[in-house]
Amino acid sequence: MASHHLPATAQSVQWGFFDPRQAPALTVESGDLVAIETLTHHAGDAPDLLMDEGISRVFAEVDDRGPGPHILTGPIAVTGARPGDVLQVDILEATPRLPYGSNLAGHWGYLYNEIPVERVTVYELDTHALLGRALFGYDWTATPLANEPGTIVAPDPATREPALPGVVVPLRPHFGTMGVAPADPVRVSSVPPGDHGGNVDNWRIGAGGRMYYPVQVPGALLSVGDPHVSQGDGEVSGTALESSLNGLLRLTIRRDLPFTVPVLETATELLVHGFGDSLDAAMKCATLRTLQLLRCHFGLSRADAYSFMSVAVDFTVTQVVDQRQGVHGRIDKRCFPRWQNPAA
């Protein structure tokens, strides 16, 4: 097992897309560790707080952006990975790079028709107590912020207003976007999630979590970005608490798992992700995928799996703002005391 370091530089990031034709920024062996830097594309919301020299350099030097807004570090090729395999990604660490984060209530937010203003709220992070407190907020009235990936807003004390006095937010650092390269040989936006993973936006994809991705192309080509330090299920304003993170990952090829969709494992649960153009479609996708996992992974009959889902599986809205909405089914591992993960 070797250890690698992948910094976020103009040469190692792809801004706003997955593309199986992209040359690897790093090649590793199965079982290797990767210390990875990930940058928030919202650093320009408060550049005096959310940018350092390295982040500023990426914003200045990367011109090839879009169609999505997210800065993704990678791709990372895993030697020997091939379609039909599963890439297991153990998230061992996820720590803030700077003690600040930003939330944007965007024009694509769930309640924008009811609250038609774009507003940025900047938080200070106590990384020891794992709490965030709002420093200030300001309204953005120019061109919609997300229309220009990497917009830098000049600090203006006159527009920065107090926000959320006396309120604290528990931090749960995680990666909003992580996934393998899709199979189609085209540039794919980083916004909608899919079978390759991508912008799943599940706050549980943090330290202690283990993601499983069905490999689509040789080498898998994993990319990681859209770092968050907190998010609620739903991500209703359009963004989470966005903040650059440093992570430590272990990448392992698995050929003993039947997963054909992104699956998250935590200490207590397995979570199966479904996506759709509406919440109803996402719910149908998540239930069918959970049914399939219960049959293929745990050996239940269709009738037993259907009954089990109704009495024991919690279906939760993941997000409603990423073009394709997300729902995940949460399976409590205590329900299967005889099941053991060979890699656990």
N, C-alpha and C positions, 0 to 999 in steps of 0.2 A: 504494500500500500504506500503510495507516494502522496506528498502534499504539494499543492500548487497555490499560487496567488494570482488572481485575475483582477487587476485594477480597472476602474472605469476611466477610459481615455477615449479620445476621438477615434482611435484605431480599434477599440474593443467594444464599442457600443453600436447598436442599430436603433435609430430614433423613429419609433412609431410603427414597426413592422416585424413580422416573422417572414423568412424567405429561405427555403431549403437550398437555394443556390448560393447563399452567403458563405464565404470561407470561414472556417472555424477560427475563433480568437484563441482557443486553447484546445488541446487534445489530451485526454486522460485515459487511464485504464479503469476497468470496472473495480470498484472498491476504493478508488482514490478520494482524497479530501480536496476541496477547493475553497479557499478563502476568497470571497468575491465582494467587490464593491458595487453597490447599486445606488443610482441617483434619482431623486425626484424631479420630474419635469415641472413641478411647481416651485422650484427654488427661486424663480424670478418674482414670485408673489411678494417676497420681502428679501431682496438680494443682500441687504446689509446683515441679515441674520441667517439666511438659509444657504448662502454661498460661501465657499472657501476658494482658494486658488485653483484647486483641481476641478471643482465644479464649474467655475467661471470659464476655465479653458475649454471644457467640453461644450458649453453653450456657445462659445465664440468660434470654435473650430468645426463643429458638425453642421454642415449645410444641407445634407441629404436627410430630409425629415418627412415623415408622413407615410401613409395616410392617417395613422393614429398619432397620439401625443406622447406615448410613454417612451422613456429612455430604457432600453434593454441591454444588459451586459451579456456578451456572448457573440455568437453561439459557442457552446462547449460540445465538442465531439467526444463520444465515448467509444473507444476502439472495440470493434466486434458487435456493437449494437445493430440490430437489423429489424425491419418491419416484422411484426408478430411478437417481438420481445416486449417486456415492460421495463421502463426505466424507473427505478426506485430512487427517490431523492430524500435523504434524511436531512432535515434542517436542524443543525446542532446549535447554531447561534444566530441571532438577529439583533444587532445593537445599533443604536442611533449614531450617525457620524457627527451630527451637530445637535445641540440641545434645543432645537426649534422645529416646529412643523406648521403646516398651513392647511386649512380647509376652504374650499371654494364651493359656494352655492352657485352652481352653473346653470346656464340656460337649458341644459338637458336634464336638470334635476326633476324629481318626480312631482314636485309641487310648484314648478315654475309658473304655471298658468295662474295659480293662486297667490304666489309671492314673486312677481315678475321683476326681480332685481338680482344681479350677480353681486355677491358679497364675499370678500375674503376675510377669514378670521385666522389670526396667527397666534400660535400657542408657544409657551415656554415649557420645556420638558425637564422634569426631575427624574433622571434616569436611575437614581438609587431607590427612590420611593415608588418608581413607575407610575407617576402621576403627571398630568398635563394641566396647565392653567392658561386661559386665554390672556394674551397681552393686549391685543387691540383688534379692531375690525375696520374695514373700509369698503365702501361700495365702488364697484367697477362699472363705469358708464360709457366707456369707449367701445371699440369693436369687441364682440364677445371673446373672452380670454382664450377659450379653447380653440378658437379659429386659427390662432397662430401659435403652434407648439413652441414652447420656450419663451413666451413673452416675458420681458423683464420690466417690472413696474418700478419706476424711480421712487425711492422713499420720500414720502411727503408727510411730515409730522402733523400738518394741518388737517389732513383727512383721516388720520388714525384715531379712532374713537374707542373708549373703553368697551370691553365685551365680557359677558358672562361673569360678572363680579361674584366672588365667593363660591364659584363652581369649580370642581376638580373632575378630571376625566382619567379613569384608569388606562394605563398604556398596555397594549398588547401588540408589540411589533410583529410584522408579518410582511410577506411579499404578495402584493395584489396581483401581479402578473408573473407567471412562471409557466413554461411549457416547452414542448419539443417542436421542431419544425413540422408544419403541415405537409401532407403528401404532394399537393399540387405545386408544380414548379413556377409559382408566381409569388409576388409580394402580397402578403395578407396583413390587413390592418391589425394593430395591437388592441383595438377596442373590443370587438365581440369575442367572448370565450367560445371554445369548441372542443372537439374530441382531442385535440392536441394540448388542451389546457388553456394557456394564455391568461386572459384577464378574468380569472374566476372570481377574484375579490371575495374570498372567504377568509375572515380574520383569524381562523384557526391554522392557516398555513404559515406558522411561525415556529420558533424554537420548540423542539420536542415533537413536532409533527413529521409525518412521513407521507410524501406524495408518490403516487404511482401513475405514470403516464404511458399509454400505449405508443410504442415507437412507430413513427410513420415513414422515416427515411433512414438510410444507413448512417450510423454514427449518432443518431437521435437528435443532435444539435439543440441542446437545451439553452434557453435564454431566460434571464431573470431581471425583473425590474419593478416599476410602480411600487416602491417601498412605502409602507404605511406604519405608523406607530399606534394607531387605533382606528377602529371602524365598527359601526353597528351593523347587524344583519339588515340588509336593505340598501345601505349606502345612499339614503334617500336624497341628499342634497346634490348628488352627482359625484362627490369625491369623499375620500376618507380624511384622516389626519395624515397628510402627506409629508414624509421626511426621509432623507437619504439614510440608508442602512448599510452596514457591513455584515455579511453573513458567512457562515461556515457550513458547507454542504458535503455530504458523502453521496457519491453517485454509484449505483450498482445495477448491473444488468440482471433481470430476473426472467427465467424461462419456465417457471413453475406456477405462474399465476394466470388466471383466465380473464384478467381485467382488459376490457376493450374501450373503457372510458376513464376520465380522470377520477381517481379515488384517493381520499385522504384518510390516513390512519393516525389517530391520537392514542394516548395511553388508555382511553376508555371507549373509544368509538371508531367505527368505520363510517365514512361519509361518502355518499355517491352523488355525483353532480349531474344535474340535468339542465338543459338550456332550451329556450324557445322564444318566438317572436312576441309572445304574451305570457302572462303568469300562468294562464291555463295550460298553454303548450309546454311551458317549462315544468309544471307540475306533472303533466302526463309523461314527459320525458324522464323525469326523476323517478317516478313510480315504476315505470317499465324497466328502467335500468337497475333499480334496486331489486325488483323481482328477478331479473336475470342474474344478478350477483348472488342472491340467496339460493337460487337453483344451482348455479355453476360452482360457486365457491363453498357453499355449505351443504349442498346436496338435498335441499328441500324440494318436494314436489311443487307444482304450480299452485295447487289448492292450498297447501300448507304455507307457502311463501306469501300468498295473498292474505291469508288470515293473520299471519305473523305481522305483516306490514301494518295492518289495521289496528292491532292491539299493542305494538311495541316499537314501531319506527316513527320518529318525529320528523316530519317534513317541514323545512324552514326556508323562508325566502333568503337567498344569498344576496342578491342585488337586483335593482330594478332600473338601472341607468346605463347599461353597457350595450345598447342596441339589441342584444339578445339577453333576455332576462334569465335569472338563475334561481333554481330551487335545489336544495340538497336534502337527501334522506339520511338520517342519523341512526345507525344501528349500534345499540349498546352491546359491547363485546361480552358482558356478563351473561348475555342470553345464550351464549355458545361456549359453555365451560370446557367442552372437549376439544374445541378448536385451538390449535396452536400455530402461530406464524413461524415458519422455519427460520426466518431471519430476525425474529424478535430477540 
